[in-house]
Amino acid sequence: MRYLTAGESHGKQLTTIIEGIPSQMPLLKEMINDSLLRRQKGYGRGKRMQIEKDLVEITSGVRHGYTLGSPITLVIHNDDYKHWIDIMGEDPIVEDQQIRRVVTRPRPGHADLNGALKYGHRDMRNVLERSSARETAARVAAGAIAKSLLKQLGIEVCGYVKEIAGIRADDITVESMAARQELAENSPVRTLDKQVEQKMMDAIDNAKQNGDSVGGITEVYVEGMPAGVGSYVHYDRKLDSRIAGAVVSINAYKGVEFGIGFDAARKPGSEVHDEILWSKENGYYRNSNRLGGFEGGMTTGMPIVVRGVMKPIPTLMKPLNSVDIDSKETFQASVERSDACAVPAAAVVMEHVVAYELAKALLEQFPHDQFPKLTEAIQNYRHEIRSF
């Protein structure tokens, strides 16, 4: 399974082509739209979310509610493009016409300057339009298909916020995956801990009033993955490595950890590793989950717990100093529309990129041309490892 995205932040549309989804899998555009609309929510979002209403158009690969096994094309139109036609249009500039909103002042923390140096762009709008987090809408669309596949295989994925601006949510006991998802959806900041919800919102408000931004930590929790998915035999087949790479590829993410993560460096081995137990009903299981559902690059069958660190968004209403690439003079960096905090929305993005990597690993390991055969193969494997 693989996918490709295309499109600019203020261009006509975002396009995702995803290949390798089994045939005969139920798929409705409403499943994808639900994920796209969730990405647009969250306390601290900017005005762009009031302009765009992200809805997908499926233009290939699905017929009468079922996948065909051929590439699936997903299109998300940018409603705001009508105001950017003269800036973002593909037609050549006519003689004596000047381009509006040329960007010659790179913004610290963005891809502007490095991208301009790499591709030779004197107008850094050519960089920022594609490096924008707007592209994550296309990635969420691909991940929504992966999430649908996983759900139909009995695997549930949920993303939520663990920390914003240094305000940490406590680890609370949640009775079920459905309850976990409901708590996240009903929170303006997507946290499971209602005790810190208002504190997080206050921190976002303070940052906005000061023209600043705040970051945080998001967590993805997965139930239902069978043990032994991934591989120890080569570095690029280790599933936790793939997930880590996918998480830090999300805009503004700077770190990732599984289970107790970096705390493992501060504890003795007896307080890090998960003891192995067995029962006739469940087969092998662990009495703890400190390693977050992974050993040796493979799933253990325990819930997968992965966290990502998101830095504060670098576009500030009180911009930092930068250097104009034409005049070489010091200026305050230009300001595009931005959020004071995008951590709640980023939790949704992370949820979907993790789901994609899990689905991809399953499709690599089991027969997958036809969805009914994939379902049967995984059911047989679950039975096999339970009685191993």
C-alpha positions as CSV (number, residue, x, y, z in Angstrom):
1,M,0.0,0.0,0.0
2,R,1.3,3.5,-0.8
3,Y,-0.1,6.9,-1.4
4,L,0.8,10.2,-3.0
5,T,-0.5,13.7,-2.2
6,A,-0.5,16.8,-4.4
7,G,-1.7,20.4,-4.0
8,E,-0.8,23.7,-2.5
9,S,-2.3,25.4,0.6
10,H,-4.1,28.1,-1.5
11,G,-4.3,26.1,-4.7
12,K,-7.4,24.6,-6.4
13,Q,-7.4,21.4,-4.5
14,L,-5.6,18.7,-2.5
15,T,-5.4,15.3,-4.2
16,T,-4.6,11.9,-2.7
17,I,-4.0,8.7,-4.7
18,I,-3.8,5.6,-2.5
19,E,-2.9,2.3,-4.1
20,G,-3.0,-1.2,-2.6
21,I,-6.4,-1.2,-0.8
22,P,-8.0,-4.7,-1.2
23,S,-11.0,-5.1,-3.4
24,Q,-14.5,-5.7,-2.0
25,M,-13.9,-3.5,1.1
26,P,-16.9,-1.4,2.1
27,L,-16.0,2.3,1.8
28,L,-18.2,5.4,1.9
29,K,-17.0,9.0,1.6
30,E,-18.8,9.8,4.8
31,M,-16.1,7.7,6.6
32,I,-13.5,10.0,5.2
33,N,-15.4,13.2,5.7
34,D,-15.8,12.4,9.4
35,S,-12.1,12.3,9.8
36,L,-11.5,15.5,7.8
37,L,-14.0,17.5,9.8
38,R,-12.5,16.2,13.0
39,R,-9.1,17.6,11.9
40,Q,-10.6,21.0,11.5
41,K,-11.9,21.2,15.1
42,G,-10.0,22.0,18.3
43,Y,-9.6,25.0,20.5
44,G,-7.1,27.5,19.2
45,R,-7.6,27.0,15.5
46,G,-7.3,30.0,13.2
47,K,-9.6,31.6,10.6
48,R,-8.7,29.2,7.8
49,M,-10.9,26.6,9.5
50,Q,-13.9,29.0,9.2
51,I,-13.2,29.4,5.5
52,E,-12.7,25.8,4.4
53,K,-15.2,23.0,4.9
54,D,-13.1,19.9,4.0
55,L,-15.3,17.3,2.2
56,V,-13.9,14.6,0.0
57,E,-14.8,13.7,-3.6
58,I,-13.9,10.1,-4.6
59,T,-13.1,10.1,-8.3
60,S,-11.8,6.5,-8.8
61,G,-11.3,3.1,-7.2
62,V,-14.8,2.8,-5.5
63,R,-18.0,1.6,-7.1
64,H,-21.4,1.3,-5.3
65,G,-19.8,1.5,-1.9
66,Y,-17.0,-1.0,-2.4
67,T,-13.4,-0.8,-3.3
68,L,-12.3,-2.2,-6.7
69,G,-8.7,-3.0,-5.8
70,S,-7.5,-0.2,-8.2
71,P,-6.0,3.2,-7.1
72,I,-8.4,5.3,-5.1
73,T,-8.4,9.1,-5.9
74,L,-9.6,11.5,-3.3
75,V,-10.1,15.2,-4.0
76,I,-10.5,18.0,-1.4
77,H,-11.4,21.4,-3.0
78,N,-10.0,24.6,-1.5
79,D,-13.0,27.0,-1.3
80,D,-10.7,29.9,-0.7
81,Y,-8.9,29.5,-4.1
82,K,-11.3,31.9,-5.7
83,H,-9.5,34.7,-3.8
84,W,-6.1,33.4,-4.9
85,I,-6.5,32.8,-8.6
86,D,-4.2,35.6,-9.7
87,I,-1.6,34.5,-7.1
88,M,-1.7,30.7,-7.5
89,G,-3.0,30.2,-11.0
90,E,-1.0,28.0,-13.4
91,D,-1.2,30.4,-16.4
92,P,1.9,32.5,-17.3
93,I,2.1,36.1,-16.0
94,V,1.2,38.6,-18.7
95,E,3.6,41.3,-19.6
96,D,3.9,44.1,-17.0
97,Q,1.7,42.2,-14.5
98,Q,3.1,42.0,-11.0
99,I,2.5,39.0,-8.7
100,R,0.8,40.0,-5.4
101,R,2.0,38.8,-2.0
102,V,5.5,37.9,-3.0
103,V,7.4,36.4,0.0
104,T,11.1,37.4,0.3
105,R,11.3,37.3,4.1
106,P,11.7,33.7,5.4
107,R,9.8,32.9,8.6
108,P,11.9,31.3,11.4
109,G,10.7,27.8,12.1
110,H,9.3,27.2,8.6
111,A,10.7,25.6,5.5
112,D,10.8,28.9,3.7
113,L,14.6,29.7,3.6
114,N,15.9,26.1,3.3
115,G,13.4,25.3,0.6
116,A,14.3,28.5,-1.3
117,L,18.0,27.6,-1.1
118,K,17.3,24.0,-2.3
119,Y,15.0,24.8,-5.2
120,G,16.2,28.2,-6.1
121,H,13.0,30.1,-5.4
122,R,13.3,33.9,-5.1
123,D,9.6,34.0,-4.2
124,M,9.2,31.8,-1.2
125,R,5.5,31.4,-1.6
126,N,6.6,28.6,-3.9
127,V,7.9,26.8,-0.8
128,L,5.4,27.8,1.9
129,E,2.3,26.8,-0.2
130,R,3.4,23.1,-0.3
131,S,5.2,22.9,3.1
132,S,2.1,24.2,4.8
133,A,0.2,21.9,7.3
134,R,-2.7,22.2,4.9
135,E,-1.2,19.1,3.3
136,T,-2.1,17.1,6.3
137,A,-5.8,17.1,5.2
138,A,-4.7,14.9,2.2
139,R,-2.8,12.6,4.6
140,V,-5.8,12.4,6.9
141,A,-7.9,11.3,3.9
142,A,-5.6,8.5,3.2
143,G,-5.4,7.5,6.8
144,A,-9.2,7.5,7.0
145,I,-9.3,4.7,4.5
146,A,-6.7,2.9,6.6
147,K,-8.7,3.4,9.7
148,S,-11.8,2.0,8.0
149,L,-9.8,-1.1,7.0
150,L,-8.5,-1.6,10.6
151,K,-11.9,-1.1,12.2
152,Q,-13.4,-3.8,10.0
153,L,-10.6,-6.1,11.1
154,G,-11.4,-5.4,14.8
155,I,-8.6,-2.8,15.4
156,E,-9.5,0.6,16.9
157,V,-7.4,3.7,16.8
158,C,-7.8,6.8,19.0
159,G,-5.8,10.0,19.2
160,Y,-6.0,12.7,21.9
161,V,-4.0,15.3,23.7
162,K,-1.7,14.6,26.7
163,E,-0.2,18.0,27.2
164,I,-0.5,21.6,26.1
165,A,1.9,24.4,27.1
166,G,3.3,22.3,30.0
167,I,-0.1,21.4,31.4
168,R,-0.2,17.6,31.6
169,A,-3.3,15.4,31.5
170,D,-3.2,12.6,34.2
171,D,-3.4,9.0,33.1
172,I,-7.0,8.1,33.8
173,T,-8.7,4.7,33.7
174,V,-11.0,4.4,30.7
175,E,-13.5,1.5,30.6
176,S,-13.5,0.9,26.8
177,M,-12.1,2.2,23.5
178,A,-15.6,3.7,22.7
179,A,-15.4,5.7,26.0
180,R,-11.9,6.8,25.2
181,Q,-13.0,8.1,21.8
182,E,-16.1,9.8,23.2
183,L,-14.0,11.6,25.8
184,A,-11.7,12.9,23.2
185,E,-14.4,14.0,20.8
186,N,-16.3,15.9,23.5
187,S,-13.3,17.9,24.7
188,P,-12.5,21.2,22.9
189,V,-8.8,20.4,23.4
190,R,-9.2,16.6,22.8
191,T,-8.0,15.6,26.3
192,L,-9.3,12.7,28.3
193,D,-8.7,14.5,31.6
194,K,-11.5,17.0,32.2
195,Q,-9.7,18.4,35.2
196,V,-7.1,20.1,33.0
197,E,-9.3,21.0,30.1
198,Q,-10.0,24.6,31.1
199,K,-6.3,25.2,32.1
200,M,-5.3,24.1,28.6
201,M,-7.8,26.5,27.0
202,D,-6.6,29.4,29.3
203,A,-3.0,28.7,28.2
204,I,-4.1,28.9,24.6
205,D,-6.0,32.1,25.2
206,N,-3.0,33.7,26.9
207,A,-0.7,32.8,24.0
208,K,-3.2,34.3,21.5
209,Q,-3.5,37.5,23.5
210,N,0.3,37.8,23.5
211,G,0.6,37.1,19.8
212,D,2.4,33.8,20.6
213,S,1.7,30.1,20.2
214,V,2.0,26.9,22.3
215,G,2.8,23.3,21.5
216,G,2.1,20.0,23.3
217,I,2.1,16.2,23.3
218,T,-0.4,14.0,21.5
219,E,-1.0,10.3,22.1
220,V,-2.4,7.6,19.9
221,Y,-3.8,4.4,21.5
222,V,-4.5,1.3,19.5
223,E,-6.4,-1.9,20.5
224,G,-6.8,-5.1,18.6
225,M,-3.5,-5.4,16.7
226,P,-2.4,-9.1,16.8
227,A,1.1,-10.0,18.0
228,G,3.9,-10.4,15.5
229,V,3.1,-7.7,13.0
230,G,6.3,-6.0,11.7
231,S,9.7,-7.8,11.7
232,Y,13.0,-7.9,13.5
233,V,15.0,-9.1,10.5
234,H,15.9,-5.7,8.9
235,Y,15.8,-2.1,10.0
236,D,13.2,-0.9,7.5
237,R,10.7,-3.6,8.4
238,K,10.5,-2.7,12.1
239,L,7.0,-1.4,12.6
240,D,7.7,0.9,15.5
241,S,10.5,2.5,13.4
242,R,8.0,3.2,10.6
243,I,5.5,4.7,13.0
244,A,8.2,6.9,14.5
245,G,9.2,8.2,11.1
246,A,5.5,8.8,10.1
247,V,4.9,10.8,13.3
248,V,7.9,13.1,13.0
249,S,7.0,13.7,9.3
250,I,3.9,15.6,10.5
251,N,4.4,19.3,10.4
252,A,5.9,20.7,13.6
253,Y,6.5,17.3,15.2
254,K,9.9,17.0,16.8
255,G,9.9,13.8,18.8
256,V,8.2,10.4,19.4
257,E,8.1,7.8,22.1
258,F,6.4,4.4,22.8
259,G,5.1,3.3,26.2
260,I,7.1,4.8,29.0
261,G,9.4,6.2,26.3
262,F,12.3,8.3,27.5
263,D,11.5,7.4,31.1
264,A,13.1,4.0,30.3
265,A,16.5,5.7,30.5
266,R,15.9,6.5,34.1
267,K,14.7,3.1,35.4
268,P,16.2,-0.3,36.0
269,G,15.4,-3.1,33.6
270,S,13.1,-4.7,36.1
271,E,10.9,-1.6,35.9
272,V,11.0,-1.4,32.1
273,H,10.3,-4.8,30.5
274,D,6.9,-6.5,30.4
275,E,6.7,-9.9,31.9
276,I,5.1,-12.6,29.7
277,L,2.0,-14.6,30.9
278,W,-0.2,-17.2,29.3
279,S,-3.8,-18.3,29.7
280,K,-5.9,-20.8,27.7
281,E,-8.5,-18.2,26.9
282,N,-6.1,-15.4,25.7
283,G,-2.8,-17.1,24.9
284,Y,0.3,-15.0,25.6
285,Y,-0.1,-11.6,27.2
286,R,1.8,-9.1,29.4
287,N,1.0,-8.0,32.9
288,S,2.2,-4.5,32.0
289,N,2.6,-2.4,28.8
290,R,5.7,-0.2,29.5
291,L,7.1,-0.8,26.0
292,G,3.9,0.5,24.4
293,G,3.0,-2.7,22.5
294,F,6.3,-3.3,20.7
295,E,9.3,-5.6,21.2
296,G,11.9,-6.2,18.5
297,G,10.1,-4.0,16.0
298,M,7.0,-6.2,16.2
299,T,3.7,-5.8,18.0
300,T,3.2,-7.8,21.2
301,G,-0.6,-7.9,21.1
302,M,-0.9,-5.4,23.9
303,P,-2.3,-1.9,23.2
304,I,0.0,0.3,21.1
305,V,0.7,3.5,22.9
306,V,2.7,6.2,21.0
307,R,3.2,9.8,21.8
308,G,4.5,12.7,19.6
309,V,5.9,16.1,20.6
310,M,4.6,19.1,18.6
311,K,6.5,22.4,18.8
312,P,4.6,25.7,18.9
313,I,3.5,26.8,15.5
314,P,6.2,29.1,14.2
315,T,3.9,31.7,12.5
316,L,3.5,34.3,15.2
317,M,1.4,37.5,15.4
318,K,4.4,39.1,16.9
319,P,6.8,37.8,14.3
320,L,10.5,37.0,15.0
321,N,13.3,38.8,13.1
322,S,14.5,37.5,9.8
323,V,16.5,38.6,6.8
324,D,15.0,39.7,3.5
325,I,16.7,37.5,0.8
326,D,16.6,40.4,-1.7
327,S,17.8,43.4,0.4
328,K,19.6,41.4,3.1
329,E,18.1,43.8,5.6
330,T,16.6,42.6,8.9
331,F,12.8,42.6,9.0
332,Q,10.1,41.0,11.0
333,A,9.0,37.8,9.3
334,S,5.7,37.9,7.3
335,V,2.5,36.5,8.8
336,E,0.2,34.1,7.1
337,R,-3.1,33.0,8.8
338,S,-2.2,30.9,11.7
339,D,-3.4,29.1,14.9
340,A,-2.4,29.9,18.5
341,C,-2.4,26.1,19.1
342,A,-3.0,23.3,16.7
343,V,-2.2,20.4,19.1
344,P,-5.9,19.1,19.3
345,A,-6.1,19.0,15.5
346,A,-2.6,17.4,15.3
347,A,-3.8,14.6,17.5
348,V,-6.3,13.7,14.7
349,V,-3.5,13.9,12.1
350,M,-1.2,11.6,14.2
351,E,-4.1,9.2,14.7
352,H,-4.4,8.8,11.0
353,V,-0.7,8.5,10.1
354,V,-0.3,5.8,12.7
355,A,-3.4,4.0,11.4
356,Y,-1.9,4.1,7.9
357,E,1.4,2.5,9.0
358,L,-0.5,-0.3,10.9
359,A,-2.8,-1.0,7.9
360,K,0.2,-1.0,5.5
361,A,2.1,-3.5,7.8
362,L,-1.0,-5.9,7.8
363,L,-1.3,-5.8,4.1
364,E,2.3,-6.6,3.7
365,Q,2.0,-9.6,6.0
366,F,-1.3,-11.2,4.9
367,P,-3.0,-12.0,1.6
368,H,-4.7,-8.8,0.6
369,D,-6.0,-8.7,-2.9
370,Q,-9.5,-9.3,-1.7
371,F,-10.8,-8.0,1.6
372,P,-12.8,-11.1,2.6
373,K,-9.6,-13.2,2.2
374,L,-7.6,-10.7,4.3
375,T,-10.2,-10.9,7.0
376,E,-10.1,-14.7,7.0
377,A,-6.3,-14.8,7.0
378,I,-6.1,-12.5,10.0
379,Q,-8.8,-14.4,11.9
380,N,-6.8,-17.7,11.2
381,Y,-3.6,-16.1,12.4
382,R,-5.2,-14.8,15.6
383,H,-6.4,-18.4,16.3
384,E,-3.0,-19.8,15.5
385,I,-1.0,-17.6,17.8
386,R,-3.5,-18.0,20.6
387,S,-2.9,-21.7,20.7
388,F,0.9,-21.5,19.9
